[in-house]
Amino acid sequence: FHQEVAGLAEKDDKQFIREITPKSEDYSQWYVDVVRKAELADYTTLKGCMVIKPYGYALWENIRDALDRRIKETGHQNAYFPLFVPESLLKKEAAHVEGFAPEVAWVTHGGNDKLEERLAIRPTSEAIICSIYANWVQSYRDLPILINQWANVVRWEKVTRLFLRTTEFLWQEGHTCHRTQAEAQEETLKMLRVYQEFAETELAMPIIAGQKSENEKFPGAMFTYTIEAMMSDGKALQAGTSHNLGQHFSKMFEIMFEDEDHARKYVWQTSWGVSTRLVGGVIMSHGDENGLILPPRIAPIQVVIVPIIAGDARDAVLAKASELGAMLRNSARVHVDDRESY
C-alpha cells in the first residue's frame, strides 16, 4: 500500500513539474509559467497591462515596505504628485522628452471635449515635480528637499513581459534638491548603496553596482548609477537606478534659491527609483525547475500548516491547526491550508 501511494505521489509530482517548461528548454517560457502558475499575475484584455493577483501583490507589499523603511530612515518623506503632465512641461527639457517620446501615452480629450493642451500620463515625474519645486524653493533654508513617492507610471512598450516590462507598472521615485553639487552626489551614491543593501539583504540577489555609460544614462541626467542583479541564466537585470541630475532640470524649471551670500543659485538635483521589476528579478534569481522559491524575508507565506485528517478526528485536528497558526503568527506569516479538496 505504501509503495503504491509513493508511486502515485511521484507520478503526480512529475506531472506537476511537466506543467512548467524546463529552464534549460526555454527560459522565457519557464518564467511566464512560474508567474502564472504561482498566481502572481495574469494577462488582461489590454496588451502590455497585467493584473497583479493577491499573492503577487502581497509579495510586492513586502518588498515595498522593506524599502520604504530604509528610505524613511535616510531622512526622506513620502508625498504624491499628479499623474498627468502638461505637454509644455514635458517639452521643457529637450533631452528628457526625446528620451521618453516613443513611450509617452497622451490624453487628448476630457469627456467629449478636446483639451487645449495634451496631457502626458507620467512616464516619470521630473517635469511635474520640478515645476512644483520651483514654487517651494526660495531660500537655502528650504533645502534640502528629500521627497519620495510610490506611484504608477505608463510607458508604451512595444515588447512586454509580466513584471519585467509592462505598459503600466508600480514603482517608487525619489526626487531631491540640494544646495551644492557635492551634496547631490553624496545623495546619489547614498541611495545607490541603500538599493544594493536592500537587494542583497531582503531579496538575496547578487548585485553589481556601478555607473552607466553616457549612452545608457537617464535622459537629462549628469550621471546615472545602477544596481545590476545577476539572474540564474547568467544575465544581468537592471534592478534600480540613481541619477545625479546636476542643474539641468533646475535651470529649465527655474528652481533657484537665495544663498547665505545673497546670490541667486540653481539647486542641484537627484532622482532614483526601483519598480515591480524587482518581483521578476526575485523569481529569476531563486526559482527552479519546480517553480517559485522566495527569500523568507519577503515571502507572503513563511509557514504553511496542513491538517492531516484521519477517521473521526476532523474537528480536533482543525482546532489544533488553528491553535498552532495563532501561536506562530507573532513570529511568522502563517497560512492554515484547511481546504478539503486538496
C-alpha positions as CSV (number, residue, x, y, z in Angstrom):
1,F,0.0,0.0,0.0
2,H,2.7,2.5,1.0
3,Q,4.7,1.7,-2.2
4,E,1.6,2.3,-4.3
5,V,0.9,5.6,-2.6
6,A,4.5,6.7,-3.0
7,G,4.4,5.7,-6.7
8,L,1.2,7.8,-7.2
9,A,2.8,10.8,-5.4
10,E,5.9,10.6,-7.6
11,K,3.7,10.4,-10.7
12,D,1.7,13.4,-9.6
13,D,4.9,15.3,-8.8
14,K,6.3,14.6,-12.2
15,Q,3.0,15.7,-13.8
16,F,3.1,18.9,-11.9
17,I,6.6,19.6,-12.9
18,R,5.8,19.0,-16.6
19,E,3.4,21.9,-16.4
20,I,6.3,24.2,-16.1
21,T,8.6,24.5,-19.1
22,P,12.2,23.5,-18.1
23,K,14.6,26.4,-17.7
24,S,17.1,24.7,-20.0
25,E,14.5,24.3,-22.7
26,D,13.0,27.8,-22.8
27,Y,14.0,30.2,-20.0
28,S,11.5,32.9,-21.1
29,Q,8.5,30.4,-21.1
30,W,9.7,28.9,-17.8
31,Y,9.5,32.4,-16.3
32,V,5.9,33.0,-17.6
33,D,4.8,29.6,-16.4
34,V,6.1,30.2,-12.9
35,V,4.4,33.7,-12.7
36,R,1.1,32.3,-13.8
37,K,1.0,29.0,-12.0
38,A,2.2,30.6,-8.7
39,E,-0.7,33.0,-9.3
40,L,1.4,36.1,-9.0
41,A,0.0,37.9,-12.0
42,D,-2.0,37.4,-15.2
43,Y,-2.7,38.9,-18.6
44,T,-5.6,41.3,-19.3
45,T,-7.6,42.3,-22.4
46,L,-5.3,45.3,-22.7
47,K,-2.0,44.4,-24.3
48,G,1.0,45.0,-22.1
49,C,-1.0,45.6,-18.9
50,M,-1.1,42.9,-16.2
51,V,-3.3,42.3,-13.2
52,I,-1.2,41.6,-10.0
53,K,-3.0,38.9,-8.2
54,P,-3.3,38.8,-4.3
55,Y,-0.3,36.6,-3.8
56,G,1.9,38.6,-6.1
57,Y,0.7,41.9,-4.6
58,A,1.4,40.6,-1.1
59,L,5.0,39.9,-2.3
60,W,5.2,43.4,-3.8
61,E,3.9,44.9,-0.5
62,N,6.7,43.1,1.5
63,I,9.3,44.4,-1.0
64,R,7.8,47.9,-0.9
65,D,7.6,48.0,2.9
66,A,11.1,46.9,3.5
67,L,12.5,49.5,1.1
68,D,10.1,52.2,2.3
69,R,11.5,51.8,5.8
70,R,15.0,52.3,4.6
71,I,14.0,55.4,2.5
72,K,12.5,57.0,5.6
73,E,15.5,56.0,7.8
74,T,17.7,58.1,5.5
75,G,15.6,61.2,6.1
76,H,13.2,61.1,3.2
77,Q,9.4,61.7,3.3
78,N,6.7,60.3,1.1
79,A,4.4,62.5,-0.9
80,Y,2.2,62.2,-4.0
81,F,2.3,64.2,-7.2
82,P,-0.2,64.4,-10.2
83,L,-0.5,61.6,-12.8
84,F,-0.8,64.0,-15.7
85,V,2.0,66.1,-17.1
86,P,1.1,69.1,-19.4
87,E,2.9,68.7,-22.8
88,S,4.6,72.1,-22.3
89,L,6.2,71.0,-19.1
90,L,7.4,67.7,-20.6
91,K,9.0,69.5,-23.5
92,K,10.9,72.0,-21.4
93,E,14.0,69.7,-21.2
94,A,14.8,68.6,-24.8
95,A,17.0,65.5,-24.0
96,H,14.4,64.3,-21.4
97,V,11.4,64.5,-23.8
98,E,13.4,63.0,-26.6
99,G,14.3,60.0,-24.4
100,F,10.8,59.3,-23.5
101,A,8.8,60.4,-26.6
102,P,8.3,56.9,-28.1
103,E,6.8,55.6,-24.8
104,V,4.5,58.5,-23.8
105,A,0.8,57.9,-23.6
106,W,-1.2,61.1,-24.3
107,V,-4.6,62.3,-23.1
108,T,-6.3,64.5,-25.7
109,H,-9.9,64.6,-24.6
110,G,-11.7,65.3,-21.3
111,G,-15.1,63.6,-21.8
112,N,-16.2,64.7,-25.3
113,D,-14.2,68.0,-25.2
114,K,-10.8,68.2,-26.8
115,L,-8.2,69.6,-24.4
116,E,-6.4,72.8,-25.2
117,E,-3.1,71.1,-24.3
118,R,-2.2,67.4,-24.5
119,L,-1.5,65.8,-21.1
120,A,1.1,63.0,-20.8
121,I,0.4,60.2,-18.5
122,R,3.6,60.3,-16.5
123,P,6.4,58.1,-17.9
124,T,8.5,59.6,-15.0
125,S,7.8,62.7,-12.8
126,E,10.8,65.0,-13.2
127,A,8.8,67.6,-15.2
128,I,5.8,67.9,-13.0
129,I,7.7,67.7,-9.7
130,C,10.3,70.3,-10.9
131,S,7.6,72.7,-11.8
132,I,6.2,72.4,-8.2
133,Y,9.7,72.6,-6.6
134,A,10.2,75.9,-8.4
135,N,7.4,77.3,-6.1
136,W,8.6,75.6,-3.0
137,V,12.3,76.7,-3.0
138,Q,13.1,80.3,-2.2
139,S,16.0,80.2,0.2
140,Y,18.9,78.0,1.2
141,R,16.8,77.4,4.3
142,D,14.3,75.4,2.2
143,L,17.0,72.9,1.3
144,P,17.4,70.0,1.1
145,I,14.1,68.7,-0.3
146,L,14.1,65.0,0.3
147,I,10.9,63.5,-1.1
148,N,9.9,60.1,-2.4
149,Q,6.6,58.9,-4.0
150,W,5.1,55.5,-4.5
151,A,3.1,55.6,-7.7
152,N,2.3,54.1,-11.1
153,V,3.7,55.2,-14.4
154,V,2.9,54.4,-18.0
155,R,5.4,53.7,-20.8
156,W,4.1,52.4,-24.1
157,E,6.4,49.5,-24.5
158,K,6.5,47.5,-27.8
159,V,7.6,44.2,-26.1
160,T,6.3,43.4,-22.7
161,R,6.7,40.6,-20.1
162,L,4.9,40.1,-16.8
163,F,6.6,42.2,-14.1
164,L,9.8,42.8,-16.1
165,R,8.4,45.2,-18.7
166,T,4.8,46.3,-18.7
167,T,2.9,49.3,-20.1
168,E,1.8,50.3,-16.6
169,F,3.9,49.4,-13.6
170,L,4.3,50.4,-9.9
171,W,7.4,52.0,-8.5
172,Q,9.0,54.5,-6.2
173,E,10.7,57.6,-7.4
174,G,12.8,59.8,-5.1
175,H,13.3,63.5,-6.1
176,T,15.6,65.7,-4.1
177,C,17.0,69.2,-4.3
178,H,20.4,70.2,-2.7
179,R,22.4,73.4,-2.1
180,T,25.7,72.1,-3.6
181,Q,26.9,69.7,-6.2
182,A,28.8,67.7,-3.5
183,E,25.6,67.2,-1.5
184,A,23.7,66.0,-4.6
185,Q,26.5,63.5,-5.5
186,E,26.5,62.2,-1.9
187,E,22.7,61.7,-2.1
188,T,23.0,59.9,-5.4
189,L,25.6,57.4,-4.1
190,K,23.9,57.0,-0.7
191,M,20.6,55.8,-2.4
192,L,22.6,53.5,-4.7
193,R,24.1,51.9,-1.5
194,V,20.6,51.7,0.0
195,Y,19.4,49.8,-3.1
196,Q,22.3,47.5,-3.0
197,E,22.0,46.6,0.7
198,F,18.2,46.2,0.3
199,A,18.5,43.9,-2.7
200,E,21.2,41.8,-1.0
201,T,19.6,41.6,2.4
202,E,15.9,41.4,1.7
203,L,15.8,39.8,-1.8
204,A,19.0,37.7,-1.5
205,M,20.1,38.8,-5.0
206,P,23.7,39.1,-6.0
207,I,24.3,42.7,-7.1
208,I,26.9,44.6,-9.1
209,A,26.7,48.4,-8.6
210,G,28.3,50.9,-11.0
211,Q,27.9,53.8,-13.3
212,K,26.0,53.7,-16.6
213,S,27.7,54.7,-19.8
214,E,26.9,58.1,-21.5
215,N,24.7,56.3,-24.0
216,E,22.7,54.5,-21.3
217,K,22.3,57.2,-18.7
218,F,18.9,58.7,-17.8
219,P,17.7,61.4,-20.3
220,G,18.8,64.7,-18.9
221,A,21.0,63.3,-16.1
222,M,24.6,64.2,-15.5
223,F,25.5,60.7,-14.1
224,T,23.4,57.6,-13.8
225,Y,24.3,54.7,-11.4
226,T,22.7,51.3,-11.3
227,I,22.5,48.1,-9.4
228,E,22.6,45.1,-11.8
229,A,21.2,41.9,-10.4
230,M,22.6,38.6,-11.6
231,M,19.9,36.2,-12.7
232,S,20.1,32.4,-12.7
233,D,20.6,32.3,-16.5
234,G,23.8,34.3,-16.1
235,K,22.4,37.6,-17.4
236,A,22.1,40.9,-15.6
237,L,18.8,42.7,-14.8
238,Q,18.8,46.4,-14.1
239,A,17.1,46.4,-10.7
240,G,17.4,50.0,-9.7
241,T,18.9,53.4,-10.7
242,S,20.1,56.5,-9.0
243,H,20.7,59.7,-11.0
244,N,22.7,62.8,-10.4
245,L,20.6,65.3,-12.4
246,G,23.1,68.2,-11.9
247,Q,21.4,71.5,-12.6
248,H,19.8,70.6,-16.0
249,F,16.2,70.4,-14.7
250,S,16.6,73.2,-12.2
251,K,17.7,75.6,-15.0
252,M,14.9,74.5,-17.2
253,F,12.3,75.0,-14.5
254,E,13.9,77.9,-12.7
255,I,14.4,76.2,-9.3
256,M,16.5,78.8,-7.6
257,F,17.3,79.8,-4.1
258,E,19.0,82.7,-2.3
259,D,22.1,81.5,-0.7
260,E,23.8,82.9,2.5
261,D,25.9,85.2,0.4
262,H,22.6,86.6,-1.1
263,A,23.4,85.3,-4.5
264,R,20.7,83.6,-6.5
265,K,21.7,80.0,-7.4
266,Y,20.2,76.9,-9.1
267,V,19.7,73.8,-6.9
268,W,21.4,70.5,-7.6
269,Q,19.1,67.6,-8.0
270,T,18.8,63.8,-7.9
271,S,16.2,61.2,-8.7
272,W,16.2,57.4,-8.0
273,G,13.8,54.5,-8.3
274,V,13.0,50.8,-8.4
275,S,9.9,49.1,-9.7
276,T,7.8,46.0,-9.7
277,R,10.5,44.6,-12.0
278,L,12.1,43.5,-8.6
279,V,9.4,40.8,-8.4
280,G,10.6,39.4,-11.7
281,G,14.2,39.6,-10.5
282,V,13.4,37.6,-7.4
283,I,11.7,34.9,-9.5
284,M,14.6,34.6,-11.9
285,S,17.2,34.7,-9.1
286,H,15.7,31.9,-7.0
287,G,13.1,29.9,-8.9
288,D,14.0,26.4,-10.1
289,E,12.5,23.7,-12.3
290,N,9.7,23.0,-9.8
291,G,8.6,26.7,-9.7
292,L,8.7,29.6,-7.3
293,I,11.2,30.0,-4.5
294,L,11.1,33.1,-2.3
295,P,13.6,34.5,0.3
296,P,11.9,34.2,3.7
297,R,12.1,37.9,4.5
298,I,9.7,38.8,1.7
299,A,7.7,35.6,1.3
300,P,4.0,36.3,1.7
301,I,3.7,32.9,3.5
302,Q,6.6,31.7,5.6
303,V,4.8,28.8,7.3
304,V,2.0,26.6,6.0
305,I,0.1,24.3,8.3
306,V,-1.6,21.4,6.5
307,P,-4.1,19.4,8.7
308,I,-3.9,15.7,8.0
309,I,-7.4,14.3,8.9
310,A,-8.0,10.6,9.6
311,G,-11.1,8.9,11.0
312,D,-13.3,11.0,13.3
313,A,-10.5,13.4,14.3
314,R,-11.5,16.2,11.8
315,D,-12.7,18.7,14.4
316,A,-9.8,18.1,16.8
317,V,-7.2,18.3,14.1
318,L,-8.6,21.5,12.6
319,A,-8.8,23.1,16.0
320,K,-5.2,22.2,16.7
321,A,-4.1,23.5,13.4
322,S,-5.9,26.8,14.1
323,E,-4.3,26.9,17.5
324,L,-0.8,26.4,16.1
325,G,-1.4,29.1,13.5
326,A,-2.5,31.6,16.1
327,M,0.6,30.7,18.2
328,L,3.0,31.3,15.3
329,R,1.5,34.5,13.9
330,N,3.5,36.7,16.2
331,S,6.8,35.5,14.7
332,A,5.9,34.4,11.1
333,R,3.4,34.9,8.3
334,V,1.3,31.8,8.7
335,H,-1.3,30.1,6.5
336,V,-3.5,27.3,7.6
337,D,-4.4,25.4,4.5
338,D,-7.6,23.6,5.6
339,R,-9.1,23.1,2.1
340,E,-10.5,19.6,1.9
341,S,-10.5,19.4,-1.9
342,Y,-6.6,19.3,-2.0
